[in-house]
């Protein structure tokens, strides 16, 4: 790392400009800030290297943040989803890949809460807290290459799953398998990651989100006990909140990358950028065109952030209702679609546009400014934004909210 880049990172305390990006997580603030600082210190080098971030995953485990979504009755911390999302967003500004892993850990916990029986919830989540489990997944709904077969006293899994975020290095996995030829008709199950016949491949090779351990998982005659199938309640408006939780996780990752890009760009502008010769100003920050560009980027970010915060609050209200109605679920899904589309568009634009404010020298690889755009570009392809815009348009014209599906 060059002296200039080292200077930027050395002085990046707190990670984000507290005046612009306030971060207050209550009694978790110290833990979150400490973890963000440690992840940020090596994020650029690890992004270049890719692969499995074993040491950094252990930092997350040691931070005590793995049990945020687990209810207090199972010895967890039971934080609200808006709180969890703010933490994910803050960490994503430091390291989008590791924030992704932490977020997906909480999504698997939520899956057990939504689909598991009371006894399954108690068994798996208390054990998760006691043994400090890191959860991964093999739940790609579009991937129908995994078959669950019934035997006399148990079930067996054979096949493979792709895009299995967090699977490599996980202690336990939430897995989904189709019950029919329909992608939407599936069953969730829980497996210890060391189960015989289960192999997690280190084969994730995207140009962004490079340390999310999102490769493939192979299953060969993998034993599944009946108690490991999460069959409680079937599909309902409340259980379909899993998709809403997932979509809003993606939104936080976009916003976190925006925050990381803007924060790094602001530091560079204040400390290193040279004013353009035609501006006739002493510093780059005095250039009216640089000021205008930052103002425009800020407006995009703030608009997306406020939509995301509103959607998270409404999601929490729905989460707290034991009997959620289809209409309210549809309202929540619509708000999340608005937040995700707006955040994705803002993130793609802002993470590219910051270079216009920074100039040619900022493209040096040791600054790592490009990683924010690469992370966003990969993650915004998770499922097509066009279909979400269509859902919004259908609601505007016909009053029809998004129908529960794998992605809405």
Secondary structure in CASP SS format (residue, H / E / C, confidence):
PFRMAT SS
TARGET T0000
AUTHOR 0000-0000-0000
METHOD secondary structure of the structure
MODEL  1
X C 1.00
X C 1.00
X H 1.00
X H 1.00
X H 1.00
X H 1.00
X H 1.00
X H 1.00
X H 1.00
X H 1.00
X C 1.00
X C 1.00
X C 1.00
X C 1.00
X C 1.00
X C 1.00
X C 1.00
X C 1.00
X C 1.00
X C 1.00
X C 1.00
X C 1.00
X C 1.00
X C 1.00
X C 1.00
X H 1.00
X H 1.00
X H 1.00
X H 1.00
X H 1.00
X H 1.00
X H 1.00
X H 1.00
X H 1.00
X H 1.00
X H 1.00
X H 1.00
X H 1.00
X H 1.00
X H 1.00
X H 1.00
X H 1.00
X H 1.00
X H 1.00
X H 1.00
X H 1.00
X H 1.00
X H 1.00
X H 1.00
X C 1.00
X C 1.00
X C 1.00
X C 1.00
X H 1.00
X H 1.00
X H 1.00
X H 1.00
X H 1.00
X H 1.00
X H 1.00
X H 1.00
X H 1.00
X H 1.00
X C 1.00
X C 1.00
X C 1.00
X C 1.00
X C 1.00
X C 1.00
X C 1.00
X C 1.00
X H 1.00
X H 1.00
X H 1.00
X C 1.00
X C 1.00
X C 1.00
X C 1.00
X C 1.00
X C 1.00
X H 1.00
X H 1.00
X H 1.00
X H 1.00
X H 1.00
X H 1.00
X H 1.00
X H 1.00
X H 1.00
X H 1.00
X H 1.00
X H 1.00
X H 1.00
X H 1.00
X C 1.00
X H 1.00
X H 1.00
X H 1.00
X H 1.00
X H 1.00
X H 1.00
X H 1.00
X H 1.00
X H 1.00
X H 1.00
X H 1.00
X H 1.00
X H 1.00
X H 1.00
X H 1.00
X H 1.00
X H 1.00
X H 1.00
X H 1.00
X H 1.00
X C 1.00
X C 1.00
X H 1.00
X H 1.00
X H 1.00
X H 1.00
X H 1.00
X H 1.00
X H 1.00
X H 1.00
X H 1.00
X H 1.00
X H 1.00
X H 1.00
X H 1.00
X C 1.00
X C 1.00
X C 1.00
X C 1.00
X E 1.00
X E 1.00
X E 1.00
X E 1.00
X C 1.00
X C 1.00
X C 1.00
X C 1.00
X C 1.00
X C 1.00
X C 1.00
X E 1.00
X E 1.00
X E 1.00
X E 1.00
X E 1.00
X C 1.00
X C 1.00
X C 1.00
X C 1.00
X E 1.00
X E 1.00
X E 1.00
X E 1.00
X E 1.00
X E 1.00
X E 1.00
X C 1.00
X C 1.00
X C 1.00
X C 1.00
X C 1.00
X C 1.00
X C 1.00
X C 1.00
X C 1.00
X C 1.00
X E 1.00
X E 1.00
X E 1.00
X E 1.00
X E 1.00
X E 1.00
X E 1.00
X C 1.00
X C 1.00
X C 1.00
X C 1.00
X C 1.00
X C 1.00
X C 1.00
X E 1.00
X E 1.00
X E 1.00
X E 1.00
X E 1.00
X E 1.00
X E 1.00
X C 1.00
X C 1.00
X C 1.00
X C 1.00
X C 1.00
X E 1.00
X E 1.00
X E 1.00
X C 1.00
X C 1.00
X C 1.00
X C 1.00
X C 1.00
X C 1.00
X C 1.00
X C 1.00
X C 1.00
X C 1.00
X C 1.00
X C 1.00
X C 1.00
X C 1.00
X C 1.00
X C 1.00
X E 1.00
X E 1.00
X E 1.00
X E 1.00
X E 1.00
X E 1.00
X E 1.00
X E 1.00
X C 1.00
X H 1.00
X H 1.00
X H 1.00
X E 1.00
X E 1.00
X C 1.00
X C 1.00
X C 1.00
X C 1.00
X C 1.00
X C 1.00
X C 1.00
X C 1.00
X C 1.00
X C 1.00
X H 1.00
X H 1.00
X H 1.00
X H 1.00
X H 1.00
X H 1.00
X H 1.00
X H 1.00
X H 1.00
X H 1.00
X H 1.00
X H 1.00
X H 1.00
X H 1.00
X H 1.00
X H 1.00
X H 1.00
X H 1.00
X H 1.00
X H 1.00
X H 1.00
X H 1.00
X H 1.00
X H 1.00
X H 1.00
X H 1.00
X H 1.00
X H 1.00
X H 1.00
X H 1.00
X H 1.00
X C 1.00
X C 1.00
X C 1.00
X C 1.00
X C 1.00
X C 1.00
X C 1.00
X C 1.00
X C 1.00
X C 1.00
X C 1.00
X C 1.00
X H 1.00
X H 1.00
X H 1.00
X C 1.00
X H 1.00
X H 1.00
X H 1.00
X H 1.00
X H 1.00
X H 1.00
X H 1.00
X H 1.00
X H 1.00
X H 1.00
X H 1.00
X H 1.00
X H 1.00
X H 1.00
X H 1.00
X H 1.00
X H 1.00
X H 1.00
X H 1.00
X H 1.00
X H 1.00
X H 1.00
X H 1.00
X H 1.00
X H 1.00
X H 1.00
X H 1.00
X H 1.00
X H 1.00
X H 1.00
X H 1.00
X H 1.00
X C 1.00
X C 1.00
X C 1.00
X C 1.00
X C 1.00
X C 1.00
X H 1.00
X H 1.00
X H 1.00
X H 1.00
X H 1.00
X H 1.00
X H 1.00
X H 1.00
X H 1.00
X H 1.00
X H 1.00
X H 1.00
X H 1.00
X H 1.00
X H 1.00
X H 1.00
X H 1.00
X H 1.00
X H 1.00
X H 1.00
X H 1.00
X H 1.00
X H 1.00
X H 1.00
X H 1.00
X H 1.00
X H 1.00
X H 1.00
X H 1.00
X H 1.00
X H 1.00
X H 1.00
X H 1.00
X C 1.00
X H 1.00
X H 1.00
X H 1.00
X H 1.00
X C 1.00
X H 1.00
X H 1.00
X H 1.00
X C 1.00
X C 1.00
X H 1.00
X H 1.00
X H 1.00
X H 1.00
X H 1.00
X H 1.00
X H 1.00
X H 1.00
X H 1.00
X H 1.00
X C 1.00
X C 1.00
X C 1.00
X C 1.00
X C 1.00
X H 1.00
X H 1.00
X H 1.00
X H 1.00
X H 1.00
X H 1.00
X H 1.00
X H 1.00
X H 1.00
X H 1.00
X H 1.00
X H 1.00
X H 1.00
X H 1.00
X C 1.00
X C 1.00
X C 1.00
X C 1.00
X C 1.00
X C 1.00
X C 1.00
X C 1.00
X C 1.00
X C 1.00
END
